[in-house]
Amino acid sequence: MELKELFFSSNEKELLKSNRESVNGFLRSVMRVVTVILGVFMAVMAAVSFKFDYAYSYKKVYLVFFFLDALLFAASVFCKRCSEKHPLLLVYTFFVLYLCFAYAANFSNKESQVYVSIIVALFMIPLLLFDKTWRVNAFVLAGMAAGLFLSYKFKPKPVFSSDTVNIVVYTIAGIMLGKSFRLNRLKAFEAERVLTVERNTDSLTQLANRRKLFEHLRLGNESLLLRPTGMFMIDIDHFKQFNDHYGHRAGDACLGAIGRCFSEFEKTHRYKFFRYGGEEFCALCWSKNYMELAADAELLLQNVRDLQVPFNIEENQSGVVTISLGYAAFDRNAMDYDFESMIKITDAALYSAKSHGRNCARGA
């Protein structure tokens, strides 16, 4: 393995970016587990240091770091915003605390001794710290350098020699194992993410599917802020005739073009589009009122017409593929929130658009 490969992993940046939510969840779980384990260890050893004379010199070290660890655990539990958005900050803080404890434990006794706690720390940190490889390794090597400096400065030469061999060997072993662990974990996160995307995405239009739509709607039962304030129900005009006239391959191409059009619209106008089934689509928004929905509906109709997908049959006067659209606005604070009723109301608006000649939008 080249030295460069220890610090920079190919494709790691992209994997971390696309799986940030999973990585942050892993970091939060690591944070909870390691703070609890270290806290229990400190509490037990503090009790032992009071009972037995040979461990009495460590008493202050165990007590100080027990309280610091408890504060960090409380921060991870009660400062949810920081814990959810910046778990790395808390994790790095914990490992700085852990390294400081390891150094303090080694030098709290006047007798010079070979490193034990610091070797364990430098070996374990690369296995638990989930970040970019170069940053993890830089952190661990900084800890190693600090340990070697302290050993050189304050310990006899024979002890320093033993420390140097042990600390370098275990640090390198931790770095190599840590890199392998992170990459394997990232690949597992990526495989899970891809499966989730495929399960919730319509393969033809690349829009979210009906399953994902109802998942979003059910979230409204759990939180007022997650309740949609507006809905579109959309139907491609005369799509059965389009398929019969041009063939199913052209029909698939048409659906793909419509899907790309809706994807662009949702990026710029804060909607989420779904393929409801066949030639039917649905869209949700969480910040629009009735007038804004009406304006956006007209704009979306024009965007589809601008695709200029040819459709020259007698039933279709425009000569291009068009859509009919029904829209409705909802009060998220209403006591009778019911997403099935929302669909029925918006679907009735779509039916009104169809009955008024298609290629138009109607509100409920």
C-alpha positions in Angstrom: 0.0 0.0 0.0 1.4 3.4 -1.0 1.8 6.1 1.7 -0.7 8.3 -0.2 -3.4 5.6 0.1 -3.2 5.8 3.9 -4.3 9.4 3.8 -6.5 9.8 0.7 -9.1 7.2 -0.3 -10.5 7.3 -3.8 -14.2 8.1 -4.1 -14.4 8.7 -0.3 -15.5 12.3 -0.6 -18.4 11.5 -2.9 -19.5 8.6 -0.6 -19.4 10.8 2.5 -21.4 13.5 0.8 -24.1 11.2 -0.6 -24.4 9.3 2.7 -24.0 12.2 5.1 -27.3 11.4 7.0 -26.3 7.8 7.6 -22.7 8.8 8.6 -24.1 11.4 11.1 -26.4 8.8 12.5 -23.5 6.4 13.0 -21.5 9.2 14.7 -24.3 10.0 17.1 -24.6 6.4 18.1 -20.8 6.1 18.6 -20.9 9.3 20.7 -23.6 7.9 23.0 -21.8 4.5 23.4 -18.3 5.7 24.0 -19.3 8.4 26.5 -21.3 5.9 28.5 -18.5 3.3 28.5 -15.9 5.9 29.5 -18.1 7.4 32.1 -18.8 3.9 33.7 -15.1 3.1 33.6 -14.2 6.5 35.3 -16.8 6.0 38.0 -15.6 2.4 38.7 -11.9 3.4 38.8 -12.7 6.5 41.0 -14.4 4.2 43.5 -11.4 1.8 43.4 -8.9 4.7 43.9 -10.7 5.7 47.1 -10.7 2.1 48.4 -7.1 1.0 47.6 -4.0 2.9 48.4 -2.1 1.8 45.3 -4.6 3.5 43.0 -5.1 6.6 45.2 -2.8 8.8 43.1 -5.3 8.4 40.1 -8.3 9.6 42.1 -8.3 13.2 40.9 -7.8 12.1 37.3 -10.7 9.8 37.3 -13.0 12.2 39.0 -12.2 15.2 36.8 -12.6 13.2 33.6 -15.8 11.5 34.9 -17.4 14.9 35.2 -16.1 16.1 31.9 -17.4 13.0 30.2 -20.8 13.4 31.9 -21.0 17.0 30.6 -20.2 15.9 27.1 -22.8 13.1 27.3 -25.4 15.6 28.5 -24.5 17.9 25.6 -25.0 15.1 23.0 -28.4 14.3 24.6 -29.9 17.8 25.3 -28.3 19.9 22.6 -30.1 18.0 19.8 -29.6 20.6 17.1 -25.8 20.5 17.6 -25.8 16.7 17.9 -27.8 16.3 14.7 -26.1 18.9 12.5 -22.6 18.7 13.9 -21.9 15.3 15.4 -18.3 15.4 14.3 -17.7 18.4 16.6 -18.8 16.4 19.6 -17.0 13.3 18.6 -13.7 15.1 18.1 -14.2 16.9 21.4 -14.7 13.5 23.1 -11.5 12.0 21.6 -9.5 15.0 22.6 -10.9 14.4 26.1 -10.0 10.7 25.8 -6.4 11.5 24.8 -6.0 14.0 27.6 -7.2 11.4 30.1 -4.8 8.8 28.7 -1.8 11.2 29.1 -2.9 12.3 32.5 -3.4 8.7 33.7 0.1 7.9 32.6 1.8 10.8 34.3 -0.4 11.0 37.5 1.8 8.5 39.1 5.3 9.6 39.9 6.8 6.3 38.8 7.7 6.2 35.1 5.8 3.6 33.2 5.3 2.4 29.7 2.2 3.8 27.9 -0.9 1.6 28.0 -3.9 3.9 27.9 -2.5 6.1 25.2 -1.7 3.1 23.0 -5.2 1.8 23.3 -6.6 5.2 22.5 -4.5 5.7 19.4 -5.4 2.3 18.1 -9.1 2.7 18.8 -9.7 6.2 17.5 -9.3 5.4 13.8 -11.8 2.6 14.2 -14.5 4.8 15.8 -13.9 8.2 14.2 -15.9 8.4 11.0 -14.5 11.3 8.9 -12.3 11.9 5.9 -9.3 9.6 6.0 -6.7 12.4 5.9 -8.4 14.2 8.8 -8.7 11.1 11.0 -5.1 10.2 10.4 -3.8 13.7 10.9 -5.7 13.8 14.3 -4.3 10.4 15.3 -0.7 11.3 14.3 -0.9 14.5 16.2 -1.9 12.5 19.3 1.0 10.1 18.6 3.4 13.0 18.3 2.2 14.5 21.6 2.7 11.2 23.3 6.2 10.7 22.0 7.2 14.2 23.0 5.9 13.8 26.5 7.6 10.4 26.8 10.9 11.9 25.5 10.7 14.8 27.8 9.7 13.2 31.1 10.6 9.5 31.0 13.9 7.6 31.2 15.4 6.5 27.8 14.6 2.8 28.2 10.9 3.6 28.8 10.9 6.2 25.9 12.3 3.5 23.6 9.6 1.1 24.5 7.0 3.8 24.1 8.3 4.7 20.7 8.1 1.2 19.3 4.7 0.4 20.9 3.0 3.7 20.0 4.2 3.7 16.4 3.2 0.1 15.7 -0.2 0.4 17.2 -0.9 3.8 15.6 -0.1 2.5 12.1 -2.1 -0.7 12.8 -5.1 1.5 13.9 -4.8 3.7 10.8 -4.8 0.8 8.4 -7.7 -1.0 10.1 -9.6 2.2 10.5 -9.3 3.0 6.8 -10.6 -0.4 5.8 -13.4 -0.2 8.3 -14.6 3.2 7.1 -14.5 2.3 3.4 -16.5 -0.9 4.1 -19.0 0.9 6.2 -19.4 3.7 3.5 -19.9 1.0 0.8 -22.6 -0.6 3.0 -24.3 2.9 3.5 -24.1 3.5 -0.2 -25.7 0.1 -1.1 -28.5 0.8 1.4 -29.0 4.3 0.0 -29.2 3.0 -3.6 -31.7 0.3 -2.6 -33.8 2.9 -0.8 -33.7 5.3 -3.8 -34.7 2.5 -6.2 -37.5 1.4 -3.9 -38.9 4.9 -3.7 -38.2 6.1 -7.3 -40.2 5.5 -10.5 -37.6 4.1 -12.9 -39.2 5.7 -16.0 -39.6 9.3 -14.9 -37.0 9.3 -12.1 -39.6 11.0 -9.8 -40.6 9.7 -6.4 -43.2 7.0 -6.7 -46.7 6.5 -5.2 -45.2 4.7 -2.1 -43.1 7.7 -1.3 -46.1 10.1 -1.8 -48.1 8.3 0.9 -45.1 8.2 3.2 -44.9 12.0 2.9 -48.6 12.4 3.5 -48.6 10.2 6.6 -45.9 12.3 8.1 -48.5 15.0 8.4 -50.1 12.9 11.1 -47.0 13.2 13.2 -46.2 16.9 12.8 -48.1 20.0 11.8 -45.0 21.4 10.1 -44.9 18.3 7.8 -48.4 18.8 6.6 -48.6 19.9 2.9 -50.3 23.3 2.3 -50.9 22.6 -1.4 -51.4 19.7 -3.8 -51.4 19.3 -7.6 -53.0 16.3 -9.3 -51.9 16.1 -13.0 -52.9 14.0 -16.0 -51.3 13.9 -19.4 -54.0 14.7 -21.9 -55.1 11.9 -24.2 -52.1 9.8 -23.3 -53.8 6.5 -24.3 -54.3 7.8 -27.8 -50.7 9.0 -27.8 -49.5 5.5 -27.0 -51.8 4.0 -29.6 -50.7 6.5 -32.3 -47.0 6.6 -31.7 -46.3 3.4 -29.9 -45.3 2.5 -26.3 -41.6 3.4 -26.8 -42.6 6.9 -27.8 -45.0 6.9 -24.8 -42.1 6.0 -22.5 -40.0 8.8 -24.0 -42.8 11.2 -23.4 -43.1 10.2 -19.8 -39.4 10.6 -19.3 -39.5 14.1 -20.8 -42.4 15.1 -18.5 -40.5 13.6 -15.5 -37.5 15.8 -16.3 -39.7 18.8 -16.7 -41.3 18.2 -13.3 -37.9 17.6 -11.7 -36.6 21.0 -12.9 -39.8 22.7 -11.7 -39.6 21.2 -8.2 -36.0 22.5 -7.8 -36.9 26.1 -8.6 -40.4 26.3 -7.1 -40.2 24.3 -3.9 -42.5 21.3 -4.8 -42.1 17.6 -4.6 -43.4 15.6 -7.6 -44.5 12.0 -7.6 -45.7 9.6 -10.3 -49.1 8.6 -9.0 -49.6 5.9 -11.6 -49.8 5.6 -15.4 -50.0 9.1 -16.9 -51.1 10.6 -13.5 -48.8 12.7 -11.3 -49.1 14.4 -8.0 -47.1 17.3 -6.4 -46.9 18.6 -2.8 -45.8 21.9 -1.4 -45.4 23.1 2.2 -45.3 26.9 1.9 -47.7 28.0 -0.9 -51.1 29.7 -0.6 -54.0 29.3 -3.0 -52.9 32.2 -5.3 -49.4 31.0 -5.5 -50.6 27.5 -6.4 -52.7 29.0 -9.2 -49.8 31.0 -10.6 -47.5 28.0 -10.5 -50.1 25.7 -12.1 -50.3 28.0 -15.1 -46.5 28.2 -15.3 -46.2 24.4 -15.2 -48.8 24.0 -18.0 -46.7 26.3 -20.1 -43.5 24.5 -19.3 -45.0 21.2 -20.5 -46.2 22.9 -23.7 -42.7 24.3 -24.2 -41.3 20.8 -24.4 -42.9 20.7 -27.9 -43.4 16.9 -27.8 -45.4 16.4 -31.1 -48.9 15.0 -30.7 -50.9 15.5 -33.9 -54.3 13.7 -33.7 -57.8 15.0 -34.1 -58.6 14.9 -30.4 -55.6 17.1 -29.5 -56.0 20.6 -30.9 -52.6 22.0 -29.6 -50.4 19.7 -31.7 -48.1 19.0 -28.7 -48.4 17.0 -25.5 -50.2 19.0 -22.8 -51.4 18.3 -19.3 -54.5 19.0 -17.2 -54.0 20.1 -13.6 -56.1 20.3 -10.5 -54.9 22.2 -7.4 -56.0 22.8 -3.9 -54.7 24.6 -0.8 -55.0 23.3 2.7 -54.8 24.7 6.3 -52.2 22.6 8.1 -53.7 23.7 11.4 -57.1 22.2 10.6 -58.4 19.7 13.2 -59.8 17.4 10.5 -56.5 16.8 8.7 -57.0 13.8 6.4 -54.7 13.2 3.4 -57.2 10.9 1.7 -59.7 13.8 1.7 -56.9 16.1 0.3 -56.4 13.7 -2.6 -60.2 13.5 -3.3 -60.6 17.3 -3.3 -57.6 17.9 -5.6 -58.7 15.0 -7.9 -62.1 16.7 -8.2 -60.3 19.8 -9.3 -58.4 17.8 -11.9 -61.7 16.3 -13.2 -63.0 19.9 -13.5 -60.0 20.8 -15.7 -60.6 17.8 -17.9 -64.3 18.6 -18.3 -63.3 22.2 -19.4 -61.4 21.0 -22.4 -58.1 19.8 -20.9 -54.8 21.8 -21.3 -55.8 23.9 -18.4 -55.7 24.2 -14.6 -58.6 24.4 -12.1 -58.6 25.0 -8.4 -60.8 23.5 -5.7 
